[in-house]
């Protein structure tokens, strides 16, 4: 099993254990009864197998000790739940995140052409009122086509996403990709950072960029949209019917417009877009318009793909973390543990997403991994880098 068996120096960069081998052990020598690699491996396995607490990690280790001894040294048996808690509360999250991103690059070296939504999520039960600590807010980058978490960064609250996003971008290889960000991240410095990384951007435009927002609205109100509907290079329509409701989405994207002077302020700015959503539930018809700016050249199809794919981070990451990993119910609060546990969940989710042998849901895959060690080994081996 490539992931957790002992590795030699030549193999160091080819397994997940290798990618996490440079992580500094935060413990003093006299307290190191258990190897850090063993602790991390058991934590990952437990998280794959429906474990959602430090107690679950200990229980997983105890019930799978004989199996684990095929790959791990376990010089003093299985670590206690307190040991897992203390170690993950003290591991440097910046180092842990760097190791995570290094591992992701090894299993998916190129994301050229992918849509990369970046968005934040608050881990609601991670707040600690007794010590005055707010719930952590994780900003994550998600590769839509690859269905992988590329990286994440903790902020103290949602408003800090503006400063967190450029730091996260610095850690990622996004050349040739399209980065989509909601209105809070619609910032000139973020656009500049994305262009520096040789990628394109699509930003949702709202009131926080009030003048630009109003100018884009005014431009769309000045053109004949009915006439535009005849031009396939600037107009695309999609219809979906779900739960008795018909939704029509009309995408407009123009690179030939009168707002080119904004390119002096917004690095890479080329186009303006609008999405008109019309919902008909049989009783009432509602219409909503959303506006965007982008660095994309070409026709409306790429713009529509980027806007639609942005929901991938909500539906395929945030929703899955809540429903399949019970993230919002997790009460981990001590030290760096909330952020590090979030990274553990991202590791597990990436492993489960990369498994193509089963078409079951993430939750059912986790259940099966807990019941069937052969399948668990398969999950771990499938991510060994070539």
CORSUL-V247955 format. One record per residue. N is the residue number from 1. SS is DSSP state (@ for helix, = for strand, . for the rest). OMEGA is omega in degrees with one decimal (* if undefined). D_CENTER is the distance of its C-alpha to the mean C-alpha in whole Angstrom. Layout:
n->N ss->SS omega->OMEGA d_center->D_CENTER
n->N ss->SS omega->OMEGA d_center->D_CENTER
This chain:
n->1 ss->. omega->-168.4 d_center->27
n->2 ss->. omega->-170.3 d_center->25
n->3 ss->. omega->-168.9 d_center->22
n->4 ss->. omega->175.2 d_center->24
n->5 ss->. omega->177.3 d_center->28
n->6 ss->. omega->-176.3 d_center->30
n->7 ss->. omega->174.1 d_center->29
n->8 ss->. omega->-173.7 d_center->31
n->9 ss->@ omega->-179.4 d_center->31
n->10 ss->@ omega->-177.3 d_center->31
n->11 ss->@ omega->-166.3 d_center->28
n->12 ss->. omega->-175.2 d_center->26
n->13 ss->. omega->-175.4 d_center->23
n->14 ss->. omega->-179.5 d_center->23
n->15 ss->. omega->178.3 d_center->21
n->16 ss->@ omega->176.1 d_center->19
n->17 ss->@ omega->178.3 d_center->22
n->18 ss->@ omega->-178.9 d_center->23
n->19 ss->@ omega->179.0 d_center->19
n->20 ss->. omega->-176.4 d_center->19
n->21 ss->. omega->179.4 d_center->23
n->22 ss->. omega->179.2 d_center->23
n->23 ss->. omega->180.0 d_center->22
n->24 ss->. omega->176.7 d_center->25
n->25 ss->. omega->-174.6 d_center->26
n->26 ss->. omega->-174.6 d_center->27
n->27 ss->. omega->171.9 d_center->30
n->28 ss->. omega->-170.0 d_center->33
n->29 ss->@ omega->-174.2 d_center->35
n->30 ss->@ omega->179.7 d_center->37
n->31 ss->@ omega->-174.8 d_center->35
n->32 ss->. omega->177.5 d_center->33
n->33 ss->. omega->-178.1 d_center->34
n->34 ss->. omega->179.0 d_center->31
n->35 ss->. omega->-179.3 d_center->29
n->36 ss->@ omega->179.1 d_center->26
n->37 ss->@ omega->178.3 d_center->25
n->38 ss->@ omega->-179.6 d_center->26
n->39 ss->@ omega->-178.9 d_center->24
n->40 ss->@ omega->-179.2 d_center->21
n->41 ss->@ omega->179.3 d_center->22
n->42 ss->@ omega->179.8 d_center->23
n->43 ss->@ omega->179.0 d_center->20
n->44 ss->@ omega->180.0 d_center->18
n->45 ss->@ omega->179.4 d_center->20
n->46 ss->@ omega->179.8 d_center->21
n->47 ss->@ omega->175.0 d_center->17
n->48 ss->@ omega->-170.8 d_center->17
n->49 ss->. omega->175.4 d_center->20
n->50 ss->. omega->176.7 d_center->20
n->51 ss->. omega->-175.9 d_center->20
n->52 ss->. omega->179.2 d_center->19
n->53 ss->. omega->175.9 d_center->21
n->54 ss->@ omega->177.3 d_center->23
n->55 ss->@ omega->179.8 d_center->26
n->56 ss->@ omega->177.6 d_center->24
n->57 ss->@ omega->177.9 d_center->24
n->58 ss->@ omega->-178.2 d_center->27
n->59 ss->@ omega->177.1 d_center->29
n->60 ss->@ omega->-179.3 d_center->27
n->61 ss->@ omega->-178.2 d_center->28
n->62 ss->@ omega->-178.2 d_center->32
n->63 ss->@ omega->-179.6 d_center->31
n->64 ss->. omega->-173.4 d_center->30
n->65 ss->@ omega->-179.0 d_center->32
n->66 ss->@ omega->178.5 d_center->34
n->67 ss->@ omega->-178.7 d_center->32
n->68 ss->@ omega->-178.5 d_center->30
n->69 ss->. omega->173.9 d_center->33
n->70 ss->. omega->-172.9 d_center->33
n->71 ss->. omega->-174.6 d_center->30
n->72 ss->. omega->-179.4 d_center->30
n->73 ss->. omega->178.9 d_center->33
n->74 ss->. omega->-174.5 d_center->32
n->75 ss->. omega->179.0 d_center->36
n->76 ss->. omega->177.0 d_center->36
n->77 ss->. omega->-176.4 d_center->34
n->78 ss->. omega->177.0 d_center->31
n->79 ss->. omega->177.3 d_center->30
n->80 ss->. omega->177.9 d_center->30
n->81 ss->@ omega->177.5 d_center->28
n->82 ss->@ omega->178.0 d_center->29
n->83 ss->@ omega->177.2 d_center->28
n->84 ss->@ omega->-178.7 d_center->24
n->85 ss->@ omega->-177.3 d_center->24
n->86 ss->@ omega->-176.6 d_center->26
n->87 ss->@ omega->-177.4 d_center->24
n->88 ss->@ omega->174.8 d_center->21
n->89 ss->@ omega->-175.1 d_center->22
n->90 ss->@ omega->177.3 d_center->23
n->91 ss->. omega->178.9 d_center->21
n->92 ss->. omega->-176.8 d_center->20
n->93 ss->@ omega->177.1 d_center->16
n->94 ss->@ omega->177.1 d_center->16
n->95 ss->@ omega->-179.5 d_center->18
n->96 ss->@ omega->179.3 d_center->15
n->97 ss->@ omega->178.6 d_center->12
n->98 ss->@ omega->177.0 d_center->15
n->99 ss->@ omega->179.1 d_center->16
n->100 ss->@ omega->-177.9 d_center->12
n->101 ss->@ omega->176.6 d_center->11
n->102 ss->@ omega->179.2 d_center->15
n->103 ss->@ omega->179.4 d_center->15
n->104 ss->@ omega->179.1 d_center->12
n->105 ss->@ omega->-178.1 d_center->14
n->106 ss->@ omega->-177.9 d_center->17
n->107 ss->@ omega->178.7 d_center->16
n->108 ss->. omega->-170.4 d_center->14
n->109 ss->. omega->-175.1 d_center->17
n->110 ss->. omega->176.3 d_center->16
n->111 ss->. omega->-176.0 d_center->14
n->112 ss->. omega->178.8 d_center->17
n->113 ss->. omega->-177.9 d_center->17
n->114 ss->. omega->171.6 d_center->14
n->115 ss->= omega->-177.0 d_center->12
n->116 ss->= omega->172.7 d_center->9
n->117 ss->= omega->173.4 d_center->8
n->118 ss->= omega->-176.3 d_center->7
n->119 ss->= omega->-177.8 d_center->8
n->120 ss->= omega->177.4 d_center->9
n->121 ss->= omega->177.4 d_center->10
n->122 ss->= omega->174.2 d_center->13
n->123 ss->. omega->-160.7 d_center->14
n->124 ss->@ omega->-175.7 d_center->17
n->125 ss->@ omega->-179.4 d_center->19
n->126 ss->@ omega->178.9 d_center->18
n->127 ss->. omega->179.4 d_center->21
n->128 ss->= omega->-176.1 d_center->24
n->129 ss->@ omega->-177.0 d_center->27
n->130 ss->@ omega->-179.3 d_center->30
n->131 ss->@ omega->176.3 d_center->29
n->132 ss->. omega->-179.3 d_center->27
n->133 ss->= omega->177.3 d_center->24
n->134 ss->. omega->174.0 d_center->21
n->135 ss->. omega->-179.4 d_center->18
n->136 ss->. omega->179.1 d_center->15
n->137 ss->= omega->-177.0 d_center->13
n->138 ss->= omega->173.9 d_center->9
n->139 ss->= omega->-174.0 d_center->8
n->140 ss->= omega->172.5 d_center->4
n->141 ss->= omega->-173.3 d_center->4
n->142 ss->= omega->176.4 d_center->4
n->143 ss->= omega->-171.9 d_center->7
n->144 ss->. omega->-175.8 d_center->9
n->145 ss->. omega->-178.8 d_center->12
n->146 ss->. omega->-178.3 d_center->11
n->147 ss->. omega->180.0 d_center->9
n->148 ss->= omega->167.9 d_center->7
n->149 ss->= omega->-178.4 d_center->4
n->150 ss->= omega->-178.5 d_center->6
n->151 ss->= omega->-178.2 d_center->6
n->152 ss->= omega->179.7 d_center->7
n->153 ss->= omega->-179.2 d_center->10
n->154 ss->= omega->168.4 d_center->12
n->155 ss->= omega->-179.1 d_center->14
n->156 ss->. omega->179.1 d_center->17
n->157 ss->. omega->-173.6 d_center->17
n->158 ss->@ omega->-176.9 d_center->15
n->159 ss->@ omega->-179.5 d_center->18
n->160 ss->@ omega->177.9 d_center->17
n->161 ss->@ omega->-176.6 d_center->14
n->162 ss->@ omega->179.1 d_center->17
n->163 ss->@ omega->-177.5 d_center->17
n->164 ss->@ omega->-174.4 d_center->14
n->165 ss->@ omega->178.0 d_center->12
n->166 ss->@ omega->178.7 d_center->15
n->167 ss->@ omega->177.9 d_center->15
n->168 ss->@ omega->179.0 d_center->11
n->169 ss->@ omega->178.8 d_center->12
n->170 ss->@ omega->-176.3 d_center->15
n->171 ss->@ omega->-168.7 d_center->13
n->172 ss->. omega->170.9 d_center->12
n->173 ss->. omega->-173.7 d_center->14
n->174 ss->. omega->-179.0 d_center->14
n->175 ss->. omega->178.2 d_center->17
n->176 ss->. omega->-178.6 d_center->18
n->177 ss->. omega->172.9 d_center->15
n->178 ss->= omega->-179.9 d_center->15
n->179 ss->= omega->178.2 d_center->12
n->180 ss->= omega->-176.2 d_center->12
n->181 ss->= omega->179.9 d_center->12
n->182 ss->. omega->-169.2 d_center->14
n->183 ss->@ omega->-178.9 d_center->18
n->184 ss->@ omega->-179.8 d_center->17
n->185 ss->@ omega->178.7 d_center->16
n->186 ss->. omega->-174.5 d_center->18
n->187 ss->. omega->-177.8 d_center->20
n->188 ss->@ omega->-177.9 d_center->23
n->189 ss->@ omega->178.0 d_center->21
n->190 ss->@ omega->175.7 d_center->18
n->191 ss->@ omega->179.6 d_center->19
n->192 ss->@ omega->179.9 d_center->22
n->193 ss->@ omega->-178.8 d_center->19
n->194 ss->@ omega->178.9 d_center->17
n->195 ss->@ omega->176.4 d_center->21
n->196 ss->@ omega->179.4 d_center->21
n->197 ss->. omega->177.1 d_center->19
n->198 ss->. omega->177.3 d_center->20
n->199 ss->. omega->174.9 d_center->18
n->200 ss->= omega->180.0 d_center->18
n->201 ss->= omega->172.4 d_center->17
n->202 ss->= omega->-177.7 d_center->17
n->203 ss->= omega->168.9 d_center->17
n->204 ss->= omega->-173.8 d_center->18
n->205 ss->= omega->179.5 d_center->22
n->206 ss->. omega->-171.9 d_center->23
n->207 ss->@ omega->179.7 d_center->26
n->208 ss->@ omega->170.1 d_center->24
n->209 ss->@ omega->-164.7 d_center->26
n->210 ss->@ omega->-177.4 d_center->29
n->211 ss->@ omega->179.1 d_center->31
n->212 ss->@ omega->179.4 d_center->29
n->213 ss->@ omega->-178.6 d_center->28
n->214 ss->@ omega->178.6 d_center->31
n->215 ss->@ omega->178.8 d_center->32
n->216 ss->@ omega->177.9 d_center->30
n->217 ss->@ omega->-178.6 d_center->31
n->218 ss->@ omega->180.0 d_center->35
n->219 ss->@ omega->-180.0 d_center->34
n->220 ss->@ omega->178.0 d_center->33
n->221 ss->@ omega->-176.9 d_center->36
n->222 ss->@ omega->-176.4 d_center->38
n->223 ss->. omega->178.9 d_center->38
n->224 ss->. omega->-176.7 d_center->39
n->225 ss->@ omega->177.4 d_center->36
n->226 ss->@ omega->177.4 d_center->38
n->227 ss->@ omega->-179.5 d_center->39
n->228 ss->@ omega->-178.0 d_center->36
n->229 ss->. omega->-179.3 d_center->35
n->230 ss->. omega->-176.5 d_center->37
n->231 ss->. omega->-176.6 d_center->35
n->232 ss->. omega->179.6 d_center->33
n->233 ss->. omega->-178.2 d_center->31
n->234 ss->. omega->-175.1 d_center->30
n->235 ss->= omega->177.3 d_center->30
n->236 ss->= omega->-179.8 d_center->28
n->237 ss->= omega->176.7 d_center->28
n->238 ss->= omega->177.7 d_center->26
n->239 ss->= omega->177.5 d_center->28
n->240 ss->= omega->176.7 d_center->26
n->241 ss->= omega->-178.9 d_center->28
n->242 ss->= omega->175.9 d_center->27
n->243 ss->. omega->177.0 d_center->28
n->244 ss->. omega->-178.7 d_center->31
n->245 ss->= omega->177.0 d_center->30
n->246 ss->= omega->177.9 d_center->30
n->247 ss->= omega->176.5 d_center->27
n->248 ss->= omega->177.6 d_center->28
n->249 ss->= omega->179.3 d_center->26
n->250 ss->= omega->-178.1 d_center->27
n->251 ss->= omega->175.4 d_center->26
n->252 ss->= omega->176.9 d_center->28
n->253 ss->= omega->-174.8 d_center->27
n->254 ss->= omega->170.2 d_center->29
n->255 ss->. omega->176.1 d_center->30
n->256 ss->. omega->-176.1 d_center->34
n->257 ss->. omega->-175.1 d_center->34
n->258 ss->. omega->-174.8 d_center->36
n->259 ss->. omega->-177.3 d_center->33
n->260 ss->@ omega->-179.8 d_center->33
n->261 ss->@ omega->177.5 d_center->34
n->262 ss->@ omega->179.3 d_center->30
n->263 ss->@ omega->177.4 d_center->29
n->264 ss->@ omega->-178.2 d_center->31
n->265 ss->. omega->-174.7 d_center->29
n->266 ss->. omega->-176.4 d_center->26
n->267 ss->. omega->176.1 d_center->25
n->268 ss->. omega->-175.4 d_center->25
n->269 ss->. omega->178.6 d_center->25
n->270 ss->. omega->-169.0 d_center->27
n->271 ss->= omega->173.8 d_center->26
n->272 ss->= omega->-177.0 d_center->26
n->273 ss->= omega->175.0 d_center->25
n->274 ss->= omega->172.5 d_center->25
n->275 ss->= omega->177.8 d_center->24
n->276 ss->= omega->-179.4 d_center->27
n->277 ss->= omega->179.8 d_center->26
n->278 ss->= omega->-177.4 d_center->29
n->279 ss->= omega->-178.9 d_center->29
n->280 ss->= omega->-179.7 d_center->32
n->281 ss->. omega->-179.4 d_center->33
n->282 ss->. omega->179.0 d_center->36
n->283 ss->. omega->-176.5 d_center->37
n->284 ss->. omega->176.0 d_center->36
n->285 ss->= omega->178.3 d_center->34
n->286 ss->= omega->-179.3 d_center->31
n->287 ss->= omega->179.7 d_center->30
n->288 ss->= omega->178.0 d_center->27
n->289 ss->= omega->176.4 d_center->27
n->290 ss->= omega->-173.9 d_center->24
n->291 ss->= omega->-174.1 d_center->24
n->292 ss->= omega->167.4 d_center->22
n->293 ss->= omega->-174.0 d_center->23
n->294 ss->= omega->175.8 d_center->21
n->295 ss->. omega->-174.3 d_center->22
n->296 ss->. omega->167.7 d_center->23
n->297 ss->. omega->177.5 d_center->26
n->298 ss->. omega->-170.6 d_center->27
n->299 ss->. omega->-171.7 d_center->27
n->300 ss->@ omega->-172.9 d_center->26
n->301 ss->@ omega->-179.8 d_center->24
n->302 ss->@ omega->176.8 d_center->21
n->303 ss->@ omega->-179.5 d_center->21
n->304 ss->@ omega->179.2 d_center->21
n->305 ss->@ omega->-179.1 d_center->18
n->306 ss->@ omega->-179.7 d_center->16
n->307 ss->@ omega->-178.8 d_center->16
n->308 ss->@ omega->-177.7 d_center->16
n->309 ss->@ omega->-179.7 d_center->13
n->310 ss->. omega->178.1 d_center->11
n->311 ss->@ omega->179.6 d_center->12
n->312 ss->@ omega->-179.1 d_center->10
n->313 ss->@ omega->177.0 d_center->6
n->314 ss->@ omega->-174.6 d_center->9
n->315 ss->@ omega->-174.0 d_center->11
n->316 ss->@ omega->178.6 d_center->9
n->317 ss->@ omega->-174.4 d_center->6
n->318 ss->@ omega->-178.5 d_center->8
n->319 ss->@ omega->180.0 d_center->11
n->320 ss->@ omega->178.7 d_center->11
n->321 ss->@ omega->178.8 d_center->10
n->322 ss->@ omega->-172.5 d_center->13
n->323 ss->@ omega->-174.0 d_center->15
n->324 ss->. omega->-179.4 d_center->15
n->325 ss->. omega->179.2 d_center->14
n->326 ss->. omega->-174.6 d_center->16
n->327 ss->@ omega->-176.9 d_center->14
n->328 ss->@ omega->179.5 d_center->16
n->329 ss->@ omega->-176.0 d_center->19
n->330 ss->. omega->-174.0 d_center->18
n->331 ss->. omega->177.5 d_center->21
n->332 ss->. omega->-172.2 d_center->20
n->333 ss->. omega->-168.7 d_center->21
n->334 ss->. omega->173.0 d_center->23
n->335 ss->. omega->179.9 d_center->22
n->336 ss->. omega->-173.9 d_center->19
n->337 ss->@ omega->-179.5 d_center->18
n->338 ss->@ omega->-179.7 d_center->16
n->339 ss->@ omega->-179.0 d_center->13
n->340 ss->@ omega->176.9 d_center->14
n->341 ss->@ omega->176.5 d_center->14
n->342 ss->@ omega->177.7 d_center->11
n->343 ss->@ omega->176.0 d_center->10
n->344 ss->@ omega->178.7 d_center->13
n->345 ss->@ omega->178.5 d_center->11
n->346 ss->@ omega->176.0 d_center->8
n->347 ss->@ omega->-178.5 d_center->11
n->348 ss->@ omega->-179.1 d_center->12
n->349 ss->@ omega->177.9 d_center->10
n->350 ss->@ omega->178.2 d_center->10
n->351 ss->@ omega->-178.0 d_center->13
n->352 ss->@ omega->177.8 d_center->14
n->353 ss->@ omega->-178.3 d_center->12
n->354 ss->@ omega->178.6 d_center->14
n->355 ss->. omega->-179.7 d_center->17
n->356 ss->. omega->-178.2 d_center->20
n->357 ss->. omega->-179.4 d_center->23
n->358 ss->. omega->177.2 d_center->22
n->359 ss->. omega->179.6 d_center->21
n->360 ss->. omega->178.5 d_center->21
n->361 ss->. omega->178.3 d_center->18
n->362 ss->@ omega->-178.7 d_center->16
n->363 ss->@ omega->179.0 d_center->18
n->364 ss->@ omega->175.3 d_center->21
n->365 ss->@ omega->178.9 d_center->20
n->366 ss->@ omega->177.2 d_center->19
n->367 ss->@ omega->-178.6 d_center->23
n->368 ss->@ omega->178.9 d_center->24
n->369 ss->@ omega->178.4 d_center->23
n->370 ss->@ omega->-178.2 d_center->24
n->371 ss->@ omega->-168.7 d_center->28
n->372 ss->. omega->-178.3 d_center->28
n->373 ss->@ omega->175.6 d_center->27
n->374 ss->@ omega->178.4 d_center->28
n->375 ss->@ omega->177.7 d_center->25
n->376 ss->@ omega->176.9 d_center->23
n->377 ss->@ omega->178.1 d_center->25
n->378 ss->@ omega->178.1 d_center->24
n->379 ss->@ omega->-177.5 d_center->20
n->380 ss->@ omega->-178.6 d_center->20
n->381 ss->@ omega->-175.2 d_center->22
n->382 ss->. omega->-178.3 d_center->20
n->383 ss->. omega->174.9 d_center->18
n->384 ss->. omega->-177.6 d_center->21
n->385 ss->. omega->179.7 d_center->21
n->386 ss->. omega->* d_center->24
